[in-house]
């Protein structure tokens, strides 16, 4: 099971990244757990200073941009 986190304040870009991530994971048919992290101390613990950010299995995969579902699917494989 993939552990996926969306780091961000809850802005429109963060919400879009969340939707795109869900779409990508479901298109691959993988089991995943999605968590939204909004606490700035928790976000900075990943070394992230620009949101939204995508974290997969504890590894930061994207910072400061909204990836398309196909780009996220490539990161989840």
Backbone atoms as SQL, in Angstrom:
CREATE TABLE atoms (id INTEGER PRIMARY KEY, chain TEXT, resi INTEGER, resn TEXT, atom TEXT, x REAL, y REAL, z REAL);
INSERT INTO atoms VALUES
  (1, 'A', 1, 'UNK', 'N', 0.837, -1.177, 0.000),
  (2, 'A', 1, 'UNK', 'CA', 0.000, 0.000, 0.000),
  (3, 'A', 1, 'UNK', 'C', 0.886, 1.247, 0.000),
  (4, 'A', 2, 'UNK', 'N', 0.556, 2.167, -0.883),
  (5, 'A', 2, 'UNK', 'CA', 1.296, 3.423, -0.974),
  (6, 'A', 2, 'UNK', 'C', 0.785, 4.401, 0.082),
  (7, 'A', 3, 'UNK', 'N', 1.705, 5.073, 0.728),
  (8, 'A', 3, 'UNK', 'CA', 1.382, 6.143, 1.663),
  (9, 'A', 3, 'UNK', 'C', 1.625, 7.458, 0.918),
  (10, 'A', 4, 'UNK', 'N', 0.570, 8.198, 0.657),
  (11, 'A', 4, 'UNK', 'CA', 0.663, 9.425, -0.123),
  (12, 'A', 4, 'UNK', 'C', 0.233, 10.600, 0.748),
  (13, 'A', 5, 'UNK', 'N', 1.009, 11.672, 0.691),
  (14, 'A', 5, 'UNK', 'CA', 0.668, 12.879, 1.432),
  (15, 'A', 5, 'UNK', 'C', 0.683, 14.071, 0.493),
  (16, 'A', 6, 'UNK', 'N', -0.308, 14.924, 0.659),
  (17, 'A', 6, 'UNK', 'CA', -0.354, 16.203, -0.043),
  (18, 'A', 6, 'UNK', 'C', -0.026, 17.260, 1.003),
  (19, 'A', 7, 'UNK', 'N', 1.039, 18.003, 0.784),
  (20, 'A', 7, 'UNK', 'CA', 1.441, 19.039, 1.721),
  (21, 'A', 7, 'UNK', 'C', 0.971, 20.390, 1.190),
  (22, 'A', 8, 'UNK', 'N', 0.233, 21.130, 2.016),
  (23, 'A', 8, 'UNK', 'CA', -0.227, 22.447, 1.595),
  (24, 'A', 8, 'UNK', 'C', -1.272, 23.011, 2.529),
  (25, 'A', 9, 'UNK', 'N', -1.560, 24.262, 2.315),
  (26, 'A', 9, 'UNK', 'CA', -2.455, 25.002, 3.211),
  (27, 'A', 9, 'UNK', 'C', -3.932, 24.716, 2.960),
  (28, 'A', 10, 'UNK', 'N', -4.245, 24.063, 1.871),
  (29, 'A', 10, 'UNK', 'CA', -5.640, 23.821, 1.520),
  (30, 'A', 10, 'UNK', 'C', -6.107, 24.743, 0.406),
  (31, 'A', 11, 'UNK', 'N', -5.174, 25.355, -0.276),
  (32, 'A', 11, 'UNK', 'CA', -5.491, 26.265, -1.379),
  (33, 'A', 11, 'UNK', 'C', -6.033, 25.482, -2.578),
  (34, 'A', 12, 'UNK', 'N', -6.472, 26.199, -3.584),
  (35, 'A', 12, 'UNK', 'CA', -7.044, 25.562, -4.779),
  (36, 'A', 12, 'UNK', 'C', -6.033, 24.631, -5.458),
  (37, 'A', 13, 'UNK', 'N', -4.767, 25.026, -5.508),
  (38, 'A', 13, 'UNK', 'CA', -3.744, 24.180, -6.132),
  (39, 'A', 13, 'UNK', 'C', -3.548, 22.889, -5.339),
  (40, 'A', 14, 'UNK', 'N', -3.601, 23.001, -4.019),
  (41, 'A', 14, 'UNK', 'CA', -3.465, 21.807, -3.175),
  (42, 'A', 14, 'UNK', 'C', -4.623, 20.847, -3.410),
  (43, 'A', 15, 'UNK', 'N', -5.815, 21.396, -3.503),
  (44, 'A', 15, 'UNK', 'CA', -6.992, 20.568, -3.743),
  (45, 'A', 15, 'UNK', 'C', -6.928, 19.895, -5.119),
  (46, 'A', 16, 'UNK', 'N', -6.427, 20.619, -6.114),
  (47, 'A', 16, 'UNK', 'CA', -6.308, 20.037, -7.452),
  (48, 'A', 16, 'UNK', 'C', -5.270, 18.924, -7.472),
  (49, 'A', 17, 'UNK', 'N', -4.155, 19.122, -6.767),
  (50, 'A', 17, 'UNK', 'CA', -3.135, 18.073, -6.684),
  (51, 'A', 17, 'UNK', 'C', -3.714, 16.840, -6.004),
  (52, 'A', 18, 'UNK', 'N', -4.528, 17.036, -4.985),
  (53, 'A', 18, 'UNK', 'CA', -5.172, 15.906, -4.302),
  (54, 'A', 18, 'UNK', 'C', -6.069, 15.143, -5.265),
  (55, 'A', 19, 'UNK', 'N', -6.899, 15.855, -6.019),
  (56, 'A', 19, 'UNK', 'CA', -7.802, 15.206, -6.974),
  (57, 'A', 19, 'UNK', 'C', -7.023, 14.460, -8.049),
  (58, 'A', 20, 'UNK', 'N', -5.977, 15.095, -8.579),
  (59, 'A', 20, 'UNK', 'CA', -5.162, 14.459, -9.621),
  (60, 'A', 20, 'UNK', 'C', -4.464, 13.210, -9.083),
  (61, 'A', 21, 'UNK', 'N', -4.029, 13.268, -7.829),
  (62, 'A', 21, 'UNK', 'CA', -3.360, 12.119, -7.215),
  (63, 'A', 21, 'UNK', 'C', -4.326, 10.959, -7.031),
  (64, 'A', 22, 'UNK', 'N', -5.532, 11.264, -6.564),
  (65, 'A', 22, 'UNK', 'CA', -6.543, 10.214, -6.406),
  (66, 'A', 22, 'UNK', 'C', -6.864, 9.576, -7.753),
  (67, 'A', 23, 'UNK', 'N', -7.002, 10.402, -8.771),
  (68, 'A', 23, 'UNK', 'CA', -7.305, 9.897, -10.117),
  (69, 'A', 23, 'UNK', 'C', -6.179, 8.992, -10.614),
  (70, 'A', 24, 'UNK', 'N', -4.940, 9.406, -10.400),
  (71, 'A', 24, 'UNK', 'CA', -3.787, 8.619, -10.860),
  (72, 'A', 24, 'UNK', 'C', -3.723, 7.276, -10.143),
  (73, 'A', 25, 'UNK', 'N', -3.886, 7.286, -8.831),
  (74, 'A', 25, 'UNK', 'CA', -3.802, 6.047, -8.054),
  (75, 'A', 25, 'UNK', 'C', -4.921, 5.091, -8.439),
  (76, 'A', 26, 'UNK', 'N', -6.118, 5.621, -8.631),
  (77, 'A', 26, 'UNK', 'CA', -7.242, 4.765, -9.011),
  (78, 'A', 26, 'UNK', 'C', -7.090, 4.224, -10.421),
  (79, 'A', 27, 'UNK', 'N', -6.508, 5.010, -11.318),
  (80, 'A', 27, 'UNK', 'CA', -6.300, 4.524, -12.685),
  (81, 'A', 27, 'UNK', 'C', -5.288, 3.381, -12.723),
  (82, 'A', 28, 'UNK', 'N', -4.355, 3.374, -11.767),
  (83, 'A', 28, 'UNK', 'CA', -3.367, 2.297, -11.680),
  (84, 'A', 28, 'UNK', 'C', -3.908, 1.094, -10.909),
  (85, 'A', 29, 'UNK', 'N', -5.003, 1.300, -10.198),
  (86, 'A', 29, 'UNK', 'CA', -5.581, 0.223, -9.414),
  (87, 'A', 29, 'UNK', 'C', -4.761, -0.155, -8.203),
  (88, 'A', 30, 'UNK', 'N', -4.015, 0.794, -7.652),
  (89, 'A', 30, 'UNK', 'CA', -3.187, 0.490, -6.489),
  (90, 'A', 30, 'UNK', 'C', -3.918, 0.840, -5.203),
  (91, 'A', 31, 'UNK', 'N', -3.537, 0.151, -4.134),
  (92, 'A', 31, 'UNK', 'CA', -4.060, 0.494, -2.821),
  (93, 'A', 31, 'UNK', 'C', -3.230, 1.651, -2.293),
  (94, 'A', 32, 'UNK', 'N', -3.922, 2.637, -1.727),
  (95, 'A', 32, 'UNK', 'CA', -3.199, 3.792, -1.211),
  (96, 'A', 32, 'UNK', 'C', -3.937, 4.399, -0.041),
  (97, 'A', 33, 'UNK', 'N', -3.181, 5.133, 0.747),
  (98, 'A', 33, 'UNK', 'CA', -3.739, 5.914, 1.838),
  (99, 'A', 33, 'UNK', 'C', -3.311, 7.353, 1.579),
  (100, 'A', 34, 'UNK', 'N', -4.286, 8.258, 1.490),
  (101, 'A', 34, 'UNK', 'CA', -4.004, 9.659, 1.180),
  (102, 'A', 34, 'UNK', 'C', -4.248, 10.512, 2.407),
  (103, 'A', 35, 'UNK', 'N', -3.251, 11.325, 2.723),
  (104, 'A', 35, 'UNK', 'CA', -3.350, 12.222, 3.873),
  (105, 'A', 35, 'UNK', 'C', -3.013, 13.639, 3.432),
  (106, 'A', 36, 'UNK', 'N', -3.806, 14.585, 3.901),
  (107, 'A', 36, 'UNK', 'CA', -3.511, 15.997, 3.653),
  (108, 'A', 36, 'UNK', 'C', -2.809, 16.553, 4.874),
  (109, 'A', 37, 'UNK', 'N', -1.670, 17.185, 4.653),
  (110, 'A', 37, 'UNK', 'CA', -0.899, 17.771, 5.745),
  (111, 'A', 37, 'UNK', 'C', -0.952, 19.282, 5.590),
  (112, 'A', 38, 'UNK', 'N', -1.535, 19.963, 6.570),
  (113, 'A', 38, 'UNK', 'CA', -1.681, 21.412, 6.487),
  (114, 'A', 38, 'UNK', 'C', -0.856, 22.154, 7.534),
  (115, 'A', 39, 'UNK', 'N', -0.355, 21.450, 8.533),
  (116, 'A', 39, 'UNK', 'CA', 0.446, 22.081, 9.581),
  (117, 'A', 39, 'UNK', 'C', 1.812, 22.472, 9.021),
  (118, 'A', 40, 'UNK', 'N', 2.142, 23.752, 9.129),
  (119, 'A', 40, 'UNK', 'CA', 3.382, 24.252, 8.515),
  (120, 'A', 40, 'UNK', 'C', 4.633, 23.624, 9.130),
  (121, 'A', 41, 'UNK', 'N', 4.604, 23.282, 10.409),
  (122, 'A', 41, 'UNK', 'CA', 5.767, 22.623, 11.021),
  (123, 'A', 41, 'UNK', 'C', 5.959, 21.229, 10.433),
  (124, 'A', 42, 'UNK', 'N', 4.853, 20.520, 10.228),
  (125, 'A', 42, 'UNK', 'CA', 4.933, 19.189, 9.620),
  (126, 'A', 42, 'UNK', 'C', 5.427, 19.292, 8.180),
  (127, 'A', 43, 'UNK', 'N', 4.939, 20.298, 7.453),
  (128, 'A', 43, 'UNK', 'CA', 5.359, 20.491, 6.061),
  (129, 'A', 43, 'UNK', 'C', 6.852, 20.797, 5.999),
  (130, 'A', 44, 'UNK', 'N', 7.318, 21.694, 6.864),
  (131, 'A', 44, 'UNK', 'CA', 8.739, 22.068, 6.836),
  (132, 'A', 44, 'UNK', 'C', 9.638, 20.919, 7.268),
  (133, 'A', 45, 'UNK', 'N', 9.092, 19.937, 8.016),
  (134, 'A', 45, 'UNK', 'CA', 9.907, 18.785, 8.420),
  (135, 'A', 45, 'UNK', 'C', 10.331, 17.944, 7.211),
  (136, 'A', 46, 'UNK', 'N', 9.628, 18.100, 6.099),
  (137, 'A', 46, 'UNK', 'CA', 9.999, 17.423, 4.858),
  (138, 'A', 46, 'UNK', 'C', 10.995, 18.252, 4.047),
  (139, 'A', 47, 'UNK', 'N', 11.356, 19.439, 4.536),
  (140, 'A', 47, 'UNK', 'CA', 12.251, 20.316, 3.795),
  (141, 'A', 47, 'UNK', 'C', 11.538, 21.072, 2.701),
  (142, 'A', 48, 'UNK', 'N', 10.222, 21.118, 2.760),
  (143, 'A', 48, 'UNK', 'CA', 9.411, 21.768, 1.732),
  (144, 'A', 48, 'UNK', 'C', 9.114, 23.205, 2.150),
  (145, 'A', 49, 'UNK', 'N', 9.426, 24.146, 1.274),
  (146, 'A', 49, 'UNK', 'CA', 9.147, 25.550, 1.553),
  (147, 'A', 49, 'UNK', 'C', 8.120, 26.131, 0.586),
  (148, 'A', 50, 'UNK', 'N', 7.750, 25.362, -0.425),
  (149, 'A', 50, 'UNK', 'CA', 6.802, 25.816, -1.436),
  (150, 'A', 50, 'UNK', 'C', 5.757, 24.723, -1.621),
  (151, 'A', 51, 'UNK', 'N', 4.500, 25.109, -1.547),
  (152, 'A', 51, 'UNK', 'CA', 3.432, 24.126, -1.705),
  (153, 'A', 51, 'UNK', 'C', 2.653, 24.402, -2.976),
  (154, 'A', 52, 'UNK', 'N', 1.908, 23.452, -3.480),
  (155, 'A', 52, 'UNK', 'CA', 1.681, 22.124, -2.922),
  (156, 'A', 52, 'UNK', 'C', 2.870, 21.203, -3.168),
  (157, 'A', 53, 'UNK', 'N', 2.945, 20.166, -2.342),
  (158, 'A', 53, 'UNK', 'CA', 3.996, 19.166, -2.502),
  (159, 'A', 53, 'UNK', 'C', 3.368, 17.780, -2.416),
  (160, 'A', 54, 'UNK', 'N', 3.987, 16.841, -3.097),
  (161, 'A', 54, 'UNK', 'CA', 3.534, 15.453, -3.131),
  (162, 'A', 54, 'UNK', 'C', 4.608, 14.574, -2.502),
  (163, 'A', 55, 'UNK', 'N', 4.203, 13.777, -1.510),
  (164, 'A', 55, 'UNK', 'CA', 5.115, 12.861, -0.827),
  (165, 'A', 55, 'UNK', 'C', 4.566, 11.453, -1.002),
  (166, 'A', 56, 'UNK', 'N', 5.418, 10.545, -1.483),
  (167, 'A', 56, 'UNK', 'CA', 5.027, 9.146, -1.674),
  (168, 'A', 56, 'UNK', 'C', 5.975, 8.272, -0.861),
  (169, 'A', 57, 'UNK', 'N', 5.401, 7.492, 0.036),
  (170, 'A', 57, 'UNK', 'CA', 6.181, 6.598, 0.904),
  (171, 'A', 57, 'UNK', 'C', 7.334, 7.333, 1.587),
  (172, 'A', 58, 'UNK', 'N', 7.052, 8.556, 2.075),
  (173, 'A', 58, 'UNK', 'CA', 8.036, 9.326, 2.826),
  (174, 'A', 58, 'UNK', 'C', 9.024, 10.114, 1.995),
  (175, 'A', 59, 'UNK', 'N', 8.951, 10.008, 0.678),
  (176, 'A', 59, 'UNK', 'CA', 9.892, 10.698, -0.213),
  (177, 'A', 59, 'UNK', 'C', 9.176, 11.815, -0.977),
  (178, 'A', 60, 'UNK', 'N', 9.747, 13.022, -0.896),
  (179, 'A', 60, 'UNK', 'CA', 9.163, 14.164, -1.603),
  (180, 'A', 60, 'UNK', 'C', 9.375, 13.961, -3.103),
  (181, 'A', 61, 'UNK', 'N', 8.270, 13.955, -3.859),
  (182, 'A', 61, 'UNK', 'CA', 8.325, 13.706, -5.300),
  (183, 'A', 61, 'UNK', 'C', 8.116, 14.972, -6.126),
  (184, 'A', 62, 'UNK', 'N', 7.413, 15.955, -5.569),
  (185, 'A', 62, 'UNK', 'CA', 7.110, 17.167, -6.320),
  (186, 'A', 62, 'UNK', 'C', 6.887, 18.313, -5.344),
  (187, 'A', 63, 'UNK', 'N', 7.378, 19.501, -5.722),
  (188, 'A', 63, 'UNK', 'CA', 7.236, 20.685, -4.883),
  (189, 'A', 63, 'UNK', 'C', 6.824, 21.871, -5.734),
  (190, 'A', 64, 'UNK', 'N', 5.795, 22.579, -5.304),
  (191, 'A', 64, 'UNK', 'CA', 5.435, 23.851, -5.906),
  (192, 'A', 64, 'UNK', 'C', 4.673, 23.795, -7.211),
  (193, 'A', 65, 'UNK', 'N', 4.151, 22.633, -7.574),
  (194, 'A', 65, 'UNK', 'CA', 3.391, 22.564, -8.820),
  (195, 'A', 65, 'UNK', 'C', 2.298, 21.509, -8.735),
  (196, 'A', 66, 'UNK', 'N', 1.322, 21.682, -9.594),
  (197, 'A', 66, 'UNK', 'CA', 0.218, 20.726, -9.683),
  (198, 'A', 66, 'UNK', 'C', 0.520, 19.801, -10.857),
  (199, 'A', 67, 'UNK', 'N', 0.874, 18.575, -10.528),
  (200, 'A', 67, 'UNK', 'CA', 1.177, 17.602, -11.581),
  (201, 'A', 67, 'UNK', 'C', -0.108, 17.052, -12.186),
  (202, 'A', 68, 'UNK', 'N', -0.043, 16.718, -13.455),
  (203, 'A', 68, 'UNK', 'CA', -1.161, 16.078, -14.148),
  (204, 'A', 68, 'UNK', 'C', -1.261, 14.631, -13.665),
  (205, 'A', 69, 'UNK', 'N', -2.449, 14.038, -13.761),
  (206, 'A', 69, 'UNK', 'CA', -2.613, 12.648, -13.311),
  (207, 'A', 69, 'UNK', 'C', -1.625, 11.670, -13.937),
  (208, 'A', 70, 'UNK', 'N', -1.307, 11.828, -15.218),
  (209, 'A', 70, 'UNK', 'CA', -0.366, 10.886, -15.853),
  (210, 'A', 70, 'UNK', 'C', 1.040, 11.021, -15.297),
  (211, 'A', 71, 'UNK', 'N', 1.443, 12.252, -14.941),
  (212, 'A', 71, 'UNK', 'CA', 2.771, 12.450, -14.341),
  (213, 'A', 71, 'UNK', 'C', 2.815, 11.843, -12.945),
  (214, 'A', 72, 'UNK', 'N', 1.738, 11.962, -12.204),
  (215, 'A', 72, 'UNK', 'CA', 1.661, 11.365, -10.875),
  (216, 'A', 72, 'UNK', 'C', 1.670, 9.853, -10.975),
  (217, 'A', 73, 'UNK', 'N', 0.945, 9.305, -11.950),
  (218, 'A', 73, 'UNK', 'CA', 0.918, 7.839, -12.138),
  (219, 'A', 73, 'UNK', 'C', 2.323, 7.311, -12.373),
  (220, 'A', 74, 'UNK', 'N', 3.134, 8.031, -13.128),
  (221, 'A', 74, 'UNK', 'CA', 4.508, 7.606, -13.372),
  (222, 'A', 74, 'UNK', 'C', 5.317, 7.569, -12.073),
  (223, 'A', 75, 'UNK', 'N', 5.034, 8.487, -11.162),
  (224, 'A', 75, 'UNK', 'CA', 5.745, 8.517, -9.875),
  (225, 'A', 75, 'UNK', 'C', 5.266, 7.411, -8.942),
  (226, 'A', 76, 'UNK', 'N', 4.057, 6.976, -9.112),
  (227, 'A', 76, 'UNK', 'CA', 3.491, 5.950, -8.231),
  (228, 'A', 76, 'UNK', 'C', 3.853, 4.536, -8.642),
  (229, 'A', 77, 'UNK', 'N', 4.292, 4.346, -9.886),
  (230, 'A', 77, 'UNK', 'CA', 4.618, 2.993, -10.363),
  (231, 'A', 77, 'UNK', 'C', 5.853, 2.453, -9.681);
